[in-house]
Structures are given as C-alpha cells and as structure tokens.
Amino acid sequence: MPPEVRPSYGTSGRQRHALSENQFDDLARCAGDDASREVLWQAERSRRLLLLDLFLDVTMGAPAVVGPLDDTARAWELLTEAYRRDKEAIEELLLLPETGMAMSHALRRLRGGPAEASPIWVDVGSLHCIAAAGALSVGLDFSIRLPVRHGTVWLPNLGRALLGGRDAWESADASFTDGHLTIRDNHEEKVAIGPFPLPPQACSGTWQTPIHLAYGPPEEHRSVLLDDLSHHRVIGASPSPRVIRVPDRMQELWSTSLDEAWAILRTADPQSASDVTAFLRSIEPLSALGSREAVSGTSGDGVGRLAVTEPQNALELASLLVHEIQHSKLSVLMHLYSFVNDQDTAAHFYAPWRNDPRPMRGILHGVYAFTGVARLWLGVIRCATASGDERNLVQARFEFALRCHQLRQTLAGLPTEPELTPLGRRLVARLGETVEAWHAESLPADLLDIVRQAADDHATQWRLHHLVPDAALVAQLAEAWLKSPSEPPELGQMPASSLRASPVVPSLDLRLTLLRLRLANSDMWDRISKSPQEVAAFVEGAQAADALLVKGEYEAALALYAEEISGSAVPRSGAPAAGAWAGLGWALRVSRPTGMGGQPTASPELIPAVHRAVRDRTGMCPDPVDFWNWLTGYGKDGARSR
C-alpha cells in the first residue's frame, strides 16, 4: 500500500484516534458536537483502510480467489492512482456505506464464512468495481475486468450497467477512454455510455443512474442516496441478485417524507438533526409487505446507511432516522473502544423492544438508540404543547413515556453485569443520567399506567416464549393443584427458570400496535375494533380478544383468552397460547386490582407450564382464570387467600 494511503499506525499497529473525556461523555449521553463527529469519521476512515489492507494480504497473488478477474494488485494500483489524482473524491468513495458492506462481506467469506451460491471471486471483485468507480470519478483512463451479477455491473456512487445476463455469475471487460465507458461481457453483450460525468437522469436501457433525495431548505440543501442499485443490503443475509428500482411515485414519497422528517428534527431535536446531517449517507428502501409496523435496520459495516420500509408519515421516519443514526454512532464508538468483554457471545438478556434474547452488545445498542428516540419524542411534546397540536401531543407523550419506562427498566441492572468493561459501565452511567434527567417530566397518570401494562405484557410474553421453569417445581405444583385447587401453594424460594430461546417467536407487540392506533387515530380505531376480521387485517396475528383488551372491555377479553387457552378457540402461533396467557394476565391485573394488586407475577412462565402438566395428567382443562389466581395466591373472588 503506498505510504500516503496506508494508515499512519502507532506503536500498537493501529492509528490513534482519541476523544477527550468530555467528548466521550457527551457522545455517551447521545450528544456530541462537530469535532466529536469528525473524530468518529476519521476513525471509520482508518478502519476502512485496515479492512482493505487485510483484504489485500489475503487476495494478492491468490488466483483461486480472483477467478477470471485481474489480480487484486491491479485493482489496488488503479485505486491508488485515482487517489493520487483526487484524494478527497476517493476518500469519499471509501467511506460510502456500500463500500464498507461490500468489503466486509468479501473479507468474511475469505476468512471461511458461510458458503453462498455465488463464487467467491464475485465478492472479491467488489474491489475491482470500487477501483473502476474511483477512476471514473476522477477522469482516469483504465481497463479492468469486473464481476457481473445476474447481468448487472455495479459501480458505487455512479450507477449500474445492464448486460444480457445469460449466466448468474460471469465477468466483463470494462474500459474507460476519453470520457466514455464500455463494458463487454463474454457473450459480446455491450454497454457503452458517456461522456462522464453523466447528467443526474442519464438512464437508458443499458444504464441506471442512482437516485438522490434532496432535503432541507435551499440555504441548507442536503442530499442522500436512495440506494436501489447496489447488491449488498442491510436487511438480507447475502447480496441480492438483482434489486428492483423504486418507482417514480415512491421516489416522490421518499423525498417528501425525508424533507418533512428533517424539518421535524430541526425543530424538535436539533442534536439529532446535526447527527443525521453528519452521518446519513444512504437509504435502503424496504417493502412493507403489508405490515403496519415499520421495519428498519443498519449495519456496523456500513456506517451511515439506513434500511427502512416505506414511511407512513414524517414523524415515523424522523424517529427511525434518529434510531438508526444512533446505531451508526455507537458502531463507530465500538470500533474505537471495548465496552464489552471479548467472551460476551451469549444472547441471554431481555430487551423490552425485541422478541429475542440479546447479547450485551445488542443491549447497549438498544439503550443507546432508544435514548436518542426518547429525546426526539420529548422535543415533539414540547413543540406540540406550544402549538396546541393535540394529536401529536398524545402520540408523543405515549412514545416518550414508553421508551423512558423501557430504558429505566433495562439500564437499572446493567452497572453490575460482569460482561461490561469499565468503559462500558461509564457509557451506561452517562445514558442513565440522561434518562433520569427526564423523570420529572409531567405526564398523565393514566397514560403512565397504560405504558406499564404494555411493558409488562411484552415482558410476560417474552418469558413465556424463552424461559422454561424447573421441571420438579412444575410437577410439585401440578400435584398441589390436584390435591387442593382451592388452596394456593406455598411457593417459598423457587429455583430459577432456564433460558431456552425459542427459534420462532411471533411479534410481541401486537397489542402495543393496537394501543398506538387507539391513541393516535381514534376514527380508524373505532372502525376496525368492532370487527375481529378488521383487527386481524390491520395487525397480522391479532385477535378479537386483543382489541377488547385495548378497548378496556376486560371481562369480555378474559372470556375469549380463556377460550383460546382451553382450546375451544383457534390458537395463535408460537408457544402454546403464550399471547393469550399474557393477555389474560393483563386483563386480570386491570379488572381485578384487589386480587392482583396491579402487579405482574414474577414468574409467569410457571402458570402455563403447570396448567399444561395438570391437563396432561387428567385430560381436563382447569379454568385459566381460576388457575392464574390460584398459582399467584388469590382466590376466585379476587381476595388474597392468606
């Protein structure tokens, strides 16, 4: 690697990028200024160069991994020649999220990653495509052989050539002379286009140009790539064979939504507006596939990329932008610092925003992202209060209260976790300070009660799916019921349940989705909540009992949940009646507070396990409400038995 391109290593073999203590603490609080963000980008630049260094060490002079392509030394030579001509342009290319994702994916395959349908040289050839794009962008003539995926050749930041595609994987000769590009495959299919640089809308039957979305006022004009051309995706385990273009009408929707979301951030959350400006580079559009819940994601390999479903509205997109940009910031911080011990690989923590158990790194990502989201909703509350916007005020209060409740619940136990390093504990402490500073925010008591019930519902379902109670204890309690179903058992000190993660779990947020609809759109809620068919059509997997629960018709909901548990109603997917048991518990806590005390039971996974054991032994199904009350120590009349 030429010395002017090779990272300037310190004595430890890595380039030093240092945040001051104040800068670190600000970033740990989900804040940070321009200087802090610049340190993060410089760190990411060095990481990309280190990836390239590792990539070249593995591939140079290794014909088995380059197949029909030129040796990677040729691609690297072309890239460094372009770098010497225009350093800024090539560094921008190397810092693209798509570049990071392509190189990281190729390196994982070279190091023995999972087998894929494509030959390895197709992924190794990502470097050749990056080099060709770099040479094109600086006007450097070249000739190089490039990989072809399903008839397409992708040149990052420039566009995609469309060839015949007779074979899934092949190679093509690319040459650039006098401002014109020619690509010719093995079947003499040819793409010829130029002169470069191309105008923004220079699409043809053989060439597709990238889509750039403009946002912000004219004096602060910003642009972001809406990427429907590159093969490497955040959502999806392996490179997509051929990505479908975004229709014109959807481009307009994305552009309008992004502009409106940006306006919300500037007003309600200036910190996030600055973070989005500094980090957002590309958006990967996802299909909603009929879901009412937004799906979004990011990747530590592609810092600055947001994968997200079509936005329902600007406020939703604003919250997703904040969420995913927080992930990007923490990804770079995790490249710089060790927050978690190296041996932390097990996914065994509860995250109140996930269906599955998470490792500690995932927990940190969650609390960091949702702290930023909570700050946005607090800003929306203040803006809506000032403007008298009642609809947004109701939604913002609920989302802020929910996220703060979840964050306090999660952060409370983290400082003592052995998986955290001292810096990890410092990160958690700063996040905790940020969240606690919002505790004094005045919110309606009934709203806080709804939030607690929704959070308990998620936690209960998670335990029912992933925790298995002690078999001896289950047998003992089943025997106790058979002997005296009117006498609640003396539980005493119980053995802990074991984590046995369920591989397939339905959404644990079905009732939360319905609750959001009830709070945000009362007209639509009134329409769909009257019909079980409408409820199921709006939220896949939701049932009439869920709508009744959210409406506050608890006794009717109890009856339907009991029917489902008893087998006289069609059960939902997942663990046997897990959603029904959790719904039954919610309804009992709210409708019979004298008995249940308004509190969730500590080990709800015991209840269906013991109920099932009794049913297996007797062939009869105890009444679920009686059984819940018996096992939690309450009689049929809701009074404490002792």
C-alpha positions as CSV (number, residue, x, y, z in Angstrom):
1,M,0.0,0.0,0.0
2,P,1.5,3.4,-0.9
3,P,2.7,5.3,2.2
4,E,0.4,8.3,1.6
5,V,-2.6,5.9,1.6
6,R,-1.6,3.4,4.2
7,P,-3.0,4.2,7.7
8,S,-0.5,6.1,9.9
9,Y,0.0,3.3,12.5
10,G,1.0,4.0,16.1
11,T,3.3,1.7,18.0
12,S,0.4,-0.7,18.7
13,G,-0.1,-1.2,15.0
14,R,-3.3,1.0,14.9
15,Q,-3.9,4.6,14.1
16,R,-4.6,6.6,17.2
17,H,-8.0,8.3,17.3
18,A,-8.7,9.9,20.6
19,L,-11.8,11.5,22.1
20,S,-11.3,13.7,25.1
21,E,-13.1,12.7,28.3
22,N,-15.7,15.4,27.8
23,Q,-16.2,14.3,24.1
24,F,-16.6,10.7,25.2
25,D,-19.1,11.6,27.9
26,D,-21.1,13.8,25.5
27,L,-21.3,11.0,22.9
28,A,-22.2,8.6,25.7
29,R,-25.1,10.8,26.5
30,C,-26.2,10.6,22.9
31,A,-25.0,14.2,22.3
32,G,-21.7,15.3,20.6
33,D,-20.5,18.2,18.6
34,D,-18.9,18.6,15.1
35,A,-15.4,17.9,16.5
36,S,-16.5,14.7,18.1
37,R,-18.3,13.5,15.0
38,E,-15.2,14.3,12.9
39,V,-13.1,12.0,15.2
40,L,-15.6,9.3,14.6
41,W,-15.4,9.7,10.9
42,Q,-11.6,9.7,10.9
43,A,-11.7,6.5,13.0
44,E,-14.1,4.9,10.4
45,R,-11.7,6.0,7.6
46,S,-8.8,4.2,9.3
47,R,-11.0,1.1,9.8
48,R,-11.8,1.0,6.1
49,L,-8.2,1.3,5.2
50,L,-7.3,-1.5,7.7
51,L,-10.0,-3.7,6.1
52,L,-8.5,-3.0,2.7
53,D,-5.1,-3.9,4.0
54,L,-6.3,-7.2,5.4
55,F,-8.2,-7.9,2.1
56,L,-5.1,-7.3,0.0
57,D,-3.0,-9.5,2.3
58,V,-5.4,-12.4,1.7
59,T,-6.0,-11.9,-2.0
60,M,-2.9,-10.6,-3.7
61,G,-1.2,-13.3,-5.7
62,A,-4.0,-15.8,-5.0
63,P,-5.5,-16.8,-8.4
64,A,-8.1,-19.1,-6.7
65,V,-10.0,-16.2,-5.2
66,V,-10.0,-13.9,-8.2
67,G,-11.2,-16.4,-10.8
68,P,-11.4,-14.8,-14.2
69,L,-10.7,-11.3,-12.8
70,D,-7.5,-9.4,-12.8
71,D,-5.3,-9.9,-9.7
72,T,-6.4,-7.6,-6.8
73,A,-3.0,-5.9,-7.2
74,R,-4.2,-4.4,-10.4
75,A,-7.4,-3.1,-8.8
76,W,-5.4,-1.6,-6.0
77,E,-3.0,0.0,-8.4
78,L,-5.9,1.6,-10.2
79,L,-7.5,2.8,-7.0
80,T,-4.2,4.4,-5.6
81,E,-3.6,6.1,-9.0
82,A,-7.0,7.6,-8.7
83,Y,-6.3,8.6,-5.1
84,R,-3.2,10.5,-6.2
85,R,-5.2,12.4,-8.7
86,D,-8.1,13.4,-6.3
87,K,-7.6,12.3,-2.6
88,E,-10.9,13.8,-1.5
89,A,-13.0,12.0,-4.1
90,I,-11.5,8.6,-3.4
91,E,-11.8,9.0,0.4
92,E,-15.5,9.9,-0.1
93,L,-15.8,6.7,-2.1
94,L,-14.1,4.5,0.5
95,L,-16.4,6.0,3.2
96,L,-19.6,5.1,1.4
97,P,-21.7,2.6,3.4
98,E,-21.9,0.4,0.3
99,T,-18.1,0.2,0.1
100,G,-17.8,-0.9,3.8
101,M,-20.5,-3.5,3.4
102,A,-19.1,-4.9,0.2
103,M,-15.5,-5.2,1.5
104,S,-16.6,-6.6,4.9
105,H,-18.8,-9.2,3.3
106,A,-15.9,-10.3,1.0
107,L,-13.5,-10.5,3.8
108,R,-15.8,-12.6,5.9
109,R,-16.1,-15.1,3.0
110,L,-12.3,-15.1,2.5
111,R,-12.0,-16.0,6.2
112,G,-14.2,-19.0,6.0
113,G,-17.7,-17.5,6.3
114,P,-20.8,-19.4,5.3
115,A,-21.0,-20.8,1.8
116,E,-23.1,-18.9,-0.7
117,A,-24.4,-19.5,-4.2
118,S,-22.0,-17.1,-5.9
119,P,-18.4,-18.0,-6.4
120,I,-16.0,-16.1,-4.1
121,W,-14.4,-14.1,-6.9
122,V,-17.7,-12.3,-7.4
123,D,-17.4,-10.8,-3.9
124,V,-13.6,-10.3,-4.2
125,G,-14.4,-8.3,-7.4
126,S,-16.1,-5.7,-5.3
127,L,-12.6,-4.1,-5.0
128,H,-12.4,-4.0,-8.8
129,C,-15.8,-2.3,-9.0
130,I,-14.7,0.3,-6.4
131,A,-11.5,0.9,-8.2
132,A,-13.3,1.4,-11.5
133,A,-15.7,3.8,-9.9
134,G,-12.9,5.7,-8.4
135,A,-11.1,6.0,-11.7
136,L,-14.3,7.1,-13.5
137,S,-15.0,9.7,-10.9
138,V,-11.6,11.4,-11.3
139,G,-11.5,11.0,-15.1
140,L,-8.7,8.4,-15.2
141,D,-8.5,6.1,-18.2
142,F,-8.4,2.4,-17.4
143,S,-9.0,-1.1,-18.5
144,I,-10.0,-3.8,-16.0
145,R,-12.2,-7.0,-15.8
146,L,-15.2,-6.7,-13.5
147,P,-17.7,-9.2,-12.0
148,V,-21.2,-9.5,-13.4
149,R,-24.1,-10.4,-11.0
150,H,-27.2,-11.6,-12.8
151,G,-26.5,-9.4,-15.8
152,T,-25.5,-6.3,-13.9
153,V,-22.3,-4.5,-13.1
154,W,-22.5,-2.1,-10.1
155,L,-20.2,0.9,-9.9
156,P,-20.6,2.5,-6.4
157,N,-22.0,6.1,-6.5
158,L,-22.1,6.1,-10.3
159,G,-24.7,3.6,-11.5
160,R,-25.4,0.1,-12.8
161,A,-24.8,-1.4,-16.2
162,L,-27.3,-3.8,-17.6
163,L,-26.0,-6.7,-19.7
164,G,-27.7,-9.7,-21.2
165,G,-27.3,-11.8,-18.0
166,R,-27.3,-15.2,-19.6
167,D,-25.3,-16.6,-16.7
168,A,-25.8,-15.7,-13.0
169,W,-22.1,-15.1,-12.5
170,E,-19.7,-14.0,-15.1
171,S,-17.1,-11.4,-15.9
172,A,-16.9,-8.4,-18.3
173,D,-14.1,-6.2,-19.7
174,A,-14.5,-2.6,-18.7
175,S,-12.6,0.2,-20.4
176,F,-12.7,4.0,-20.0
177,T,-11.2,6.3,-22.6
178,D,-11.8,9.9,-23.5
179,G,-14.7,10.2,-21.0
180,H,-16.6,7.1,-22.4
181,L,-17.2,3.8,-20.6
182,T,-17.5,0.5,-22.4
183,I,-18.4,-2.8,-20.7
184,R,-18.4,-6.0,-22.8
185,D,-19.3,-9.5,-21.4
186,N,-18.3,-13.0,-22.6
187,H,-21.3,-13.1,-24.9
188,E,-20.4,-9.9,-26.7
189,E,-23.2,-8.0,-24.9
190,K,-22.0,-4.4,-24.6
191,V,-22.8,-1.3,-22.7
192,A,-21.4,2.0,-24.0
193,I,-22.1,5.2,-22.2
194,G,-20.6,8.7,-21.8
195,P,-19.4,11.2,-21.7
196,F,-18.7,11.3,-18.0
197,P,-19.6,12.9,-15.7
198,L,-23.2,11.9,-16.6
199,P,-26.2,14.1,-16.0
200,P,-28.3,13.1,-13.0
201,Q,-31.1,11.4,-15.0
202,A,-28.9,9.7,-17.6
203,C,-30.9,6.4,-17.6
204,S,-31.2,4.1,-20.6
205,G,-32.0,0.6,-21.5
206,T,-28.4,-0.4,-20.5
207,W,-27.5,2.1,-17.7
208,Q,-29.2,3.1,-14.5
209,T,-28.2,6.2,-12.5
210,P,-28.5,6.5,-8.7
211,I,-31.4,8.3,-7.1
212,H,-30.5,11.2,-4.8
213,L,-33.1,12.7,-2.5
214,A,-32.8,16.4,-1.6
215,Y,-33.9,17.6,1.7
216,G,-33.7,20.8,3.9
217,P,-34.3,24.4,2.9
218,P,-32.4,25.8,-0.1
219,E,-29.8,27.5,2.1
220,E,-29.0,24.2,3.9
221,H,-29.5,21.8,1.0
222,R,-28.7,18.2,1.8
223,S,-28.6,15.1,-0.4
224,V,-28.8,11.4,0.4
225,L,-28.7,8.3,-1.9
226,L,-31.8,6.2,-2.2
227,D,-30.0,3.0,-3.0
228,D,-31.8,0.6,-5.2
229,L,-28.7,-0.4,-7.2
230,S,-26.1,-1.9,-5.0
231,H,-26.2,-5.7,-4.3
232,H,-25.2,-5.6,-0.6
233,R,-28.1,-5.0,1.7
234,V,-28.5,-4.4,5.4
235,I,-31.7,-6.5,5.5
236,G,-30.8,-9.8,4.0
237,A,-28.2,-12.4,4.8
238,S,-26.4,-12.3,1.4
239,P,-26.1,-10.0,-1.6
240,S,-29.4,-9.5,-3.5
241,P,-29.2,-11.0,-7.0
242,R,-30.9,-8.0,-8.7
243,V,-32.5,-5.1,-6.9
244,I,-35.7,-3.7,-8.3
245,R,-35.9,0.0,-9.0
246,V,-38.0,2.3,-6.9
247,P,-41.0,3.6,-8.9
248,D,-41.2,7.4,-9.6
249,R,-44.2,7.8,-7.3
250,M,-42.3,6.2,-4.4
251,Q,-39.3,8.4,-5.1
252,E,-41.6,11.4,-4.6
253,L,-43.0,9.9,-1.4
254,W,-39.5,9.3,0.0
255,S,-38.4,12.8,-1.0
256,T,-41.4,14.5,0.6
257,S,-41.2,12.3,3.8
258,L,-37.5,12.9,4.2
259,D,-37.8,16.7,3.8
260,E,-40.7,16.8,6.4
261,A,-38.9,14.5,8.8
262,W,-35.8,16.7,8.6
263,A,-38.0,19.8,9.4
264,I,-39.3,17.9,12.5
265,L,-35.8,17.1,13.7
266,R,-34.5,20.7,13.2
267,T,-37.3,21.9,15.4
268,A,-37.9,19.1,18.0
269,D,-34.4,17.6,18.3
270,P,-31.6,19.8,16.9
271,Q,-28.9,17.3,18.2
272,S,-30.4,14.5,16.1
273,A,-30.7,16.8,13.1
274,S,-26.9,17.5,13.4
275,D,-26.2,13.8,13.8
276,V,-28.3,12.9,10.7
277,T,-26.5,15.6,8.7
278,A,-23.1,14.2,9.7
279,F,-23.8,10.5,9.3
280,L,-26.7,9.7,6.9
281,R,-25.2,8.7,3.5
282,S,-27.7,6.3,2.0
283,I,-31.2,4.9,2.5
284,E,-32.0,1.3,1.6
285,P,-35.8,1.1,0.7
286,L,-37.6,-1.9,2.0
287,S,-41.0,-3.2,1.1
288,A,-43.6,-3.0,3.9
289,L,-45.2,-6.3,2.7
290,G,-48.5,-5.3,4.3
291,S,-47.1,-4.9,7.8
292,R,-48.4,-2.0,9.9
293,E,-45.1,-1.9,11.9
294,A,-42.1,-0.1,10.4
295,V,-39.0,-2.2,9.8
296,S,-35.6,-0.6,9.9
297,G,-32.0,-1.6,10.4
298,T,-28.4,-0.5,10.0
299,S,-25.0,-2.2,9.9
300,G,-21.7,-1.6,11.6
301,D,-20.1,-2.5,8.3
302,G,-22.0,0.3,6.5
303,V,-21.9,3.3,8.9
304,G,-24.4,5.9,7.6
305,R,-26.8,3.6,5.9
306,L,-30.4,3.3,6.9
307,A,-32.6,0.4,5.7
308,V,-36.3,1.2,6.2
309,T,-39.8,0.4,5.0
310,E,-41.8,3.0,3.1
311,P,-42.6,5.7,5.6
312,Q,-46.2,6.0,6.8
313,N,-45.6,9.6,7.8
314,A,-42.9,12.1,8.5
315,L,-42.9,11.7,12.3
316,E,-42.4,8.0,12.0
317,L,-39.5,8.5,9.6
318,A,-38.0,11.1,11.9
319,S,-37.9,8.6,14.8
320,L,-36.4,5.9,12.6
321,L,-33.7,8.3,11.4
322,V,-32.8,9.1,15.0
323,H,-32.9,5.4,16.0
324,E,-30.6,4.2,13.2
325,I,-28.2,7.1,13.2
326,Q,-27.7,6.4,16.9
327,H,-26.7,2.8,15.9
328,S,-24.2,4.2,13.5
329,K,-22.6,6.4,16.1
330,L,-22.3,3.6,18.6
331,S,-20.9,1.2,15.9
332,V,-18.0,3.6,15.4
333,L,-17.5,4.0,19.1
334,M,-17.4,0.2,19.4
335,H,-14.8,0.1,16.7
336,L,-12.7,2.5,18.9
337,Y,-13.4,1.2,22.4
338,S,-14.2,-2.1,24.1
339,F,-17.4,-1.8,26.1
340,V,-18.0,-5.5,26.4
341,N,-15.6,-8.3,27.4
342,D,-14.4,-10.4,24.5
343,Q,-16.1,-13.6,25.9
344,D,-19.5,-12.0,25.7
345,T,-21.2,-14.0,22.9
346,A,-24.2,-15.5,24.6
347,A,-27.6,-14.0,23.8
348,H,-29.3,-14.1,27.2
349,F,-30.6,-10.6,28.1
350,Y,-34.1,-9.4,27.9
351,A,-34.6,-6.3,25.7
352,P,-38.1,-4.7,26.0
353,W,-38.1,-3.8,22.4
354,R,-37.1,-7.2,20.9
355,N,-38.7,-10.6,20.5
356,D,-35.5,-12.5,21.1
357,P,-32.8,-12.7,23.8
358,R,-29.9,-10.4,23.1
359,P,-26.1,-10.3,23.8
360,M,-24.7,-7.4,25.8
361,R,-23.6,-5.6,22.7
362,G,-27.2,-5.7,21.4
363,I,-28.5,-4.4,24.7
364,L,-26.1,-1.4,24.6
365,H,-27.1,-0.7,21.0
366,G,-30.8,-0.8,22.1
367,V,-30.5,1.6,25.0
368,Y,-28.3,4.0,23.0
369,A,-30.7,4.1,20.1
370,F,-33.8,4.4,22.2
371,T,-32.3,7.1,24.4
372,G,-32.0,9.2,21.2
373,V,-35.5,8.3,20.2
374,A,-36.9,9.3,23.7
375,R,-35.2,12.7,23.3
376,L,-36.9,13.2,20.0
377,W,-40.3,12.5,21.5
378,L,-39.6,14.8,24.4
379,G,-38.9,17.5,21.8
380,V,-42.1,16.7,20.0
381,I,-44.1,17.0,23.3
382,R,-42.7,20.5,23.8
383,C,-43.4,21.6,20.2
384,A,-46.9,20.1,20.3
385,T,-47.7,21.7,23.6
386,A,-46.5,25.1,22.4
387,S,-48.5,24.9,19.1
388,G,-51.6,23.2,20.6
389,D,-51.2,20.1,18.4
390,E,-53.3,17.7,20.4
391,R,-52.9,14.7,18.1
392,N,-49.2,14.7,18.1
393,L,-49.1,15.5,21.8
394,V,-51.0,12.3,22.7
395,Q,-48.7,10.2,20.5
396,A,-45.5,11.9,21.7
397,R,-46.4,11.5,25.3
398,F,-47.1,7.8,24.9
399,E,-43.9,7.1,23.0
400,F,-41.8,9.2,25.3
401,A,-43.3,7.5,28.4
402,L,-42.9,4.0,26.9
403,R,-39.3,4.5,25.9
404,C,-38.4,6.0,29.3
405,H,-40.0,3.1,31.1
406,Q,-38.2,0.6,28.9
407,L,-34.9,2.4,29.3
408,R,-35.1,2.7,33.1
409,Q,-36.1,-1.0,33.3
410,T,-33.1,-2.0,31.2
411,L,-30.4,0.4,32.5
412,A,-31.2,-0.4,36.1
413,G,-29.5,-3.8,36.1
414,L,-26.6,-3.1,33.7
415,P,-24.0,-1.5,36.0
416,T,-23.4,-4.8,37.9
417,E,-23.2,-7.0,34.8
418,P,-19.8,-8.7,34.5
419,E,-19.8,-8.5,30.7
420,L,-19.2,-4.8,30.8
421,T,-15.7,-3.3,30.8
422,P,-15.1,-0.1,32.9
423,L,-15.7,2.0,29.7
424,G,-18.9,0.1,29.2
425,R,-20.1,0.9,32.7
426,R,-19.2,4.6,32.0
427,L,-21.3,4.5,28.9
428,V,-24.2,3.0,30.8
429,A,-23.8,5.6,33.6
430,R,-24.0,8.6,31.2
431,L,-27.0,7.1,29.5
432,G,-28.6,6.5,32.9
433,E,-28.0,10.2,33.8
434,T,-29.7,11.3,30.6
435,V,-32.8,9.2,31.1
436,E,-33.1,10.1,34.8
437,A,-33.0,13.8,34.0
438,W,-36.3,13.3,32.2
439,H,-38.0,11.7,35.2
440,A,-39.5,14.9,36.3
441,E,-41.4,15.4,33.0
442,S,-45.1,15.7,33.9
443,L,-47.2,13.1,32.2
444,P,-50.8,12.0,32.8
445,A,-51.1,9.2,35.5
446,D,-53.5,7.2,33.3
447,L,-51.0,7.2,30.4
448,L,-48.2,6.0,32.7
449,D,-50.4,3.2,33.8
450,I,-51.2,2.1,30.2
451,V,-47.4,2.2,29.5
452,R,-46.7,0.0,32.5
453,Q,-49.3,-2.5,31.4
454,A,-48.0,-2.6,27.8
455,A,-44.4,-3.0,29.0
456,D,-45.4,-5.8,31.4
457,D,-47.3,-7.5,28.6
458,H,-44.2,-7.6,26.4
459,A,-42.0,-8.9,29.3
460,T,-44.6,-11.6,30.2
461,Q,-44.8,-12.9,26.6
462,W,-41.0,-12.9,26.3
463,R,-40.7,-15.1,29.4
464,L,-43.4,-17.4,28.2
465,H,-41.6,-18.0,24.9
466,H,-38.0,-18.2,26.2
467,L,-37.9,-19.4,29.8
468,V,-38.5,-22.9,30.9
469,P,-39.4,-23.4,34.6
470,D,-37.8,-26.1,36.8
471,A,-39.4,-29.5,35.9
472,A,-39.5,-30.7,39.5
473,L,-41.2,-27.5,40.6
474,V,-43.8,-27.8,37.8
475,A,-44.5,-31.4,38.9
476,Q,-44.8,-30.3,42.5
477,L,-47.3,-27.5,41.7
478,A,-49.4,-29.8,39.5
479,E,-49.7,-32.2,42.3
480,A,-50.6,-29.4,44.7
481,W,-53.5,-28.3,42.4
482,L,-54.8,-31.9,42.1
483,K,-54.8,-32.2,45.9
484,S,-56.3,-28.8,46.7
485,P,-57.3,-26.5,43.9
486,S,-58.9,-24.1,46.4
487,E,-55.7,-23.8,48.5
488,P,-52.9,-21.6,46.9
489,P,-49.5,-23.3,47.2
490,E,-46.7,-22.1,49.4
491,L,-44.1,-21.3,46.8
492,G,-41.2,-20.1,49.0
493,Q,-37.8,-19.9,47.4
494,M,-38.2,-21.2,43.8
495,P,-35.5,-22.5,41.5
496,A,-34.8,-20.1,38.7
497,S,-36.2,-20.8,35.2
498,S,-33.8,-21.7,32.4
499,L,-33.3,-19.7,29.3
500,R,-34.1,-21.8,26.2
501,A,-34.5,-19.4,23.4
502,S,-37.4,-20.2,21.1
503,P,-36.2,-20.0,17.4
504,V,-39.6,-18.7,16.1
505,V,-41.5,-16.1,18.0
506,P,-44.4,-14.0,16.7
507,S,-44.4,-10.3,17.3
508,L,-44.7,-9.5,21.0
509,D,-46.1,-6.0,20.1
510,L,-49.5,-6.9,18.6
511,R,-51.4,-5.3,21.4
512,L,-49.0,-2.4,21.5
513,T,-49.7,-1.7,17.8
514,L,-53.4,-1.7,18.5
515,L,-52.9,0.6,21.5
516,R,-50.9,3.0,19.4
517,L,-53.7,3.1,16.8
518,R,-56.3,3.7,19.6
519,L,-54.3,6.7,20.9
520,A,-53.2,8.2,17.5
521,N,-56.2,7.6,15.2
522,S,-59.4,7.2,17.1
523,D,-61.6,7.2,13.9
524,M,-59.8,4.3,12.4
525,W,-59.7,2.5,15.8
526,D,-63.5,2.9,16.2
527,R,-63.9,1.3,12.7
528,I,-61.6,-1.7,13.0
529,S,-62.1,-2.6,16.7
530,K,-65.8,-3.6,16.0
531,S,-64.8,-6.5,13.8
532,P,-62.4,-9.4,14.5
533,Q,-61.7,-9.6,10.8
534,E,-60.8,-5.9,10.6
535,V,-58.5,-6.3,13.6
536,A,-56.7,-9.3,12.0
537,A,-56.4,-7.5,8.7
538,F,-54.8,-4.4,10.4
539,V,-52.4,-6.3,12.6
540,E,-51.5,-9.8,11.5
541,G,-51.9,-12.3,14.3
542,A,-54.1,-10.0,16.5
543,Q,-57.4,-11.4,17.6
544,A,-60.7,-10.1,18.8
545,A,-59.7,-10.5,22.5
546,D,-56.7,-8.2,21.9
547,A,-59.0,-5.5,20.6
548,L,-61.3,-5.9,23.5
549,L,-58.4,-5.7,25.9
550,V,-57.1,-2.5,24.3
551,K,-60.7,-1.0,24.3
552,G,-60.9,-1.7,28.1
553,E,-63.6,-4.4,27.9
554,Y,-61.6,-6.6,30.2
555,E,-64.3,-9.2,31.2
556,A,-65.1,-9.9,27.6
557,A,-61.4,-10.2,26.8
558,L,-60.9,-12.6,29.7
559,A,-63.6,-14.9,28.4
560,L,-62.0,-15.0,24.9
561,Y,-58.5,-15.5,26.2
562,A,-59.8,-18.4,28.5
563,E,-61.5,-20.0,25.5
564,E,-58.2,-19.8,23.5
565,I,-56.2,-21.3,26.3
566,S,-58.8,-24.1,26.8
567,G,-58.7,-25.0,23.2
568,S,-62.2,-24.0,22.2
569,A,-60.8,-21.1,20.1
570,V,-58.2,-21.1,17.3
571,P,-54.8,-20.6,19.0
572,R,-52.3,-18.1,17.7
573,S,-48.9,-19.1,16.5
574,G,-45.8,-19.5,18.7
575,A,-45.6,-21.1,22.2
576,P,-48.9,-22.7,23.1
577,A,-51.3,-19.8,23.9
578,A,-48.5,-17.6,25.1
579,G,-50.1,-14.4,23.8
580,A,-53.5,-15.5,25.3
581,W,-51.9,-16.2,28.8
582,A,-50.2,-12.8,28.8
583,G,-53.4,-11.1,27.7
584,L,-55.3,-12.8,30.4
585,G,-52.8,-11.6,33.0
586,W,-53.1,-8.0,31.7
587,A,-56.9,-8.2,31.9
588,L,-56.8,-9.6,35.4
589,R,-54.4,-7.0,36.7
590,V,-56.5,-4.2,35.5
591,S,-60.0,-5.5,36.0
592,R,-59.4,-7.1,39.4
593,P,-56.8,-4.9,41.1
594,T,-57.8,-6.0,44.6
595,G,-56.7,-9.5,43.8
596,M,-53.8,-9.0,41.5
597,G,-52.6,-5.8,43.1
598,G,-52.0,-4.2,39.7
599,Q,-48.6,-6.1,39.5
600,P,-47.3,-8.7,37.1
601,T,-46.4,-12.1,38.6
602,A,-42.7,-12.6,38.9
603,S,-42.5,-16.0,37.1
604,P,-45.4,-16.0,34.6
605,E,-43.9,-18.9,32.7
606,L,-44.9,-21.2,35.6
607,I,-48.6,-20.7,35.0
608,P,-49.0,-22.3,31.5
609,A,-46.4,-24.9,32.3
610,V,-48.2,-26.1,35.4
611,H,-51.6,-25.8,33.7
612,R,-50.3,-28.0,30.8
613,A,-49.0,-30.5,33.3
614,V,-52.4,-30.8,35.0
615,R,-54.1,-31.1,31.7
616,D,-51.7,-33.8,30.6
617,R,-52.2,-35.8,33.8
618,T,-56.0,-35.5,33.9
619,G,-57.1,-34.9,30.4
620,M,-59.2,-32.0,31.8
621,C,-58.5,-28.3,31.4
622,P,-58.7,-26.2,34.6
623,D,-60.4,-22.8,34.2
624,P,-57.5,-20.5,33.2
625,V,-58.7,-17.5,35.4
626,D,-59.1,-19.7,38.4
627,F,-55.7,-21.3,37.8
628,W,-53.9,-18.0,37.4
629,N,-55.4,-16.7,40.6
630,W,-54.6,-20.0,42.4
631,L,-51.0,-20.1,41.4
632,T,-50.5,-16.4,42.2
633,G,-52.1,-16.8,45.6
634,Y,-55.5,-15.4,45.1
635,G,-59.0,-17.0,45.5
636,K,-61.8,-17.0,43.0
637,D,-63.3,-13.9,44.5
638,G,-60.1,-12.0,43.9
639,A,-59.3,-11.8,47.6
640,R,-55.9,-12.9,48.9
641,S,-56.3,-16.4,50.4
642,R,-53.9,-15.7,53.3
